[in-house]
Structures are given as structure tokens and as C-alpha cells.
């Protein structure tokens, strides 16, 4: 039976999994569970153990707080992190030039 009001965990798990194009089976295999177990996590029929939550968070490189909805700070994507690393030492002139390009 599907949960009528999805928890933040259900929403985040589904969203992160789809964003990273990870199948239910792939996530289940990584955590040592079946495809159907992940389906149950996403539809609210059951919840993973704390140890499994840690595996999920590590797999997606997110914090447990983010995964459980305790923070809104989403992890940077690989591309965002690359861009951040490139521009973090820019001076004001370089930042303004970049902003002009983006606009």
C-alpha cells in the first residue's frame, strides 16, 4: 500500500535516484536488497535500517540530514563542483566577466 503523504525521505530518495539515473535494482544491489525493497522504501511501505540509510547516503554522496529532509542544502552535482572549484579563486573582475557571459 502506497503512503498517501510521502515523507521527505521518500521524496528525496526517489528524486536523487532518478536524477543520477540509478535503477531500483542497482540501488538495491548496492545496499544488499532487492528491487522490490527499494520500491517499498520509495512508496512508504517500509523504511531502511540506519545502516542502510548510511549506505544510501554514501552511495549518492549526500548527508543523512539531506536524505531525511533535515536540511535543504542539496549536494553539488559533479559539474557544479567542477565549476565551483574553477571559480572560487576568481577576483572581482573575473567574476564580473563571467557573469556578463552568463547573462
C-alpha positions as a printed NumPy array, in Angstrom:
array([[  0.   ,   0.   ,   0.   ],
       [  1.473,   3.331,  -1.064],
       [  1.807,   6.1  ,   1.505],
       [ -0.674,   8.93 ,   0.813],
       [  1.676,  11.624,   2.119],
       [  5.214,  10.774,   1.106],
       [  7.872,  11.502,   3.677],
       [ 10.8  ,  13.717,   2.825],
       [ 12.958,  10.572,   2.734],
       [ 10.695,   9.011,   0.094],
       [ 10.749,  12.183,  -1.996],
       [ 14.486,  12.677,  -1.711],
       [ 15.353,   9.046,  -2.398],
       [ 13.181,   8.976,  -5.496],
       [ 14.451,  12.329,  -6.722],
       [ 18.144,  11.619,  -6.169],
       [ 17.879,   8.157,  -7.676],
       [ 16.163,   9.464, -10.801],
       [ 18.479,  12.491, -11.123],
       [ 21.506,  10.21 , -11.064],
       [ 19.757,   7.694, -13.344],
       [ 20.152,   4.851, -10.87 ],
       [ 17.704,   1.975, -11.235],
       [ 15.797,   0.485,  -8.343],
       [ 17.726,  -2.738,  -8.89 ],
       [ 21.118,  -1.003,  -8.891],
       [ 20.396,   0.786,  -5.627],
       [ 19.031,  -2.379,  -4.083],
       [ 22.086,  -4.366,  -5.134],
       [ 24.422,  -1.738,  -3.692],
       [ 22.616,  -1.896,  -0.363],
       [ 22.195,  -5.675,  -0.372],
       [ 18.455,  -5.622,  -1.044],
       [ 16.132,  -6.492,  -3.883],
       [ 14.49 ,  -4.183,  -6.382],
       [ 11.2  ,  -4.65 ,  -4.531],
       [ 12.728,  -3.486,  -1.229],
       [ 13.689,  -0.164,  -2.817],
       [ 10.184,   0.143,  -4.248],
       [  8.818,  -0.295,  -0.724],
       [ 11.166,   2.406,   0.616],
       [ 10.059,   4.83 ,  -2.088],
       [  6.348,   4.182,  -1.639],
       [  6.388,   4.167,   2.153],
       [  5.625,   0.517,   2.809],
       [  8.764,   0.184,   4.925],
       [ 11.904,   2.074,   5.862],
       [ 15.529,   1.041,   5.605],
       [ 17.636,   0.48 ,   8.709],
       [ 20.062,   3.14 ,   9.901],
       [ 22.962,   1.133,   8.479],
       [ 21.197,   1.028,   5.116],
       [ 20.4  ,   4.754,   5.256],
       [ 24.118,   5.371,   5.698],
       [ 24.86 ,   3.183,   2.656],
       [ 22.298,   5.112,   0.622],
       [ 23.687,   8.495,   1.696],
       [ 27.246,   7.392,   0.913],
       [ 26.201,   5.938,  -2.446],
       [ 24.633,   9.223,  -3.518],
       [ 27.26 ,  11.357,  -1.756],
       [ 24.682,  13.226,   0.327],
       [ 24.369,  13.762,   4.055],
       [ 21.896,  11.821,   6.151],
       [ 20.367,  15.161,   7.122],
       [ 19.687,  15.946,   3.471],
       [ 18.373,  12.456,   2.731],
       [ 15.982,  12.614,   5.69 ],
       [ 14.835,  16.177,   4.989],
       [ 16.547,  17.788,   7.966],
       [ 18.38 ,  20.25 ,   5.713],
       [ 17.605,  21.798,   2.357],
       [ 21.208,  22.019,   1.263],
       [ 21.406,  19.759,  -1.746],
       [ 24.78 ,  18.378,  -2.713],
       [ 26.517,  19.9  ,  -5.69 ],
       [ 26.445,  17.877,  -8.847],
       [ 29.785,  16.828, -10.289],
       [ 29.59 ,  19.632, -12.859],
       [ 28.627,  22.213, -10.234],
       [ 31.544,  21.135,  -8.041],
       [ 33.924,  21.401, -11.004],
       [ 32.681,  24.917, -11.763],
       [ 32.895,  25.926,  -8.116],
       [ 36.468,  24.66 ,  -7.893],
       [ 37.393,  26.637, -11.011],
       [ 35.87 ,  29.966,  -9.935],
       [ 36.378,  30.008,  -6.166],
       [ 39.655,  31.91 ,  -6.53 ],
       [ 38.449,  34.369,  -9.175],
       [ 38.958,  38.047,  -8.435],
       [ 36.12 ,  40.569,  -8.76 ],
       [ 36.984,  41.435, -12.374],
       [ 36.953,  37.771, -13.397],
       [ 33.633,  37.2  , -11.609],
       [ 32.049,  40.179, -13.375],
       [ 33.327,  38.942, -16.751],
       [ 31.879,  35.505, -16.08 ],
       [ 28.541,  36.972, -15.011],
       [ 28.441,  39.019, -18.24 ],
       [ 28.936,  35.834, -20.26 ],
       [ 26.213,  34.019, -18.355],
       [ 23.702,  36.839, -18.844]])
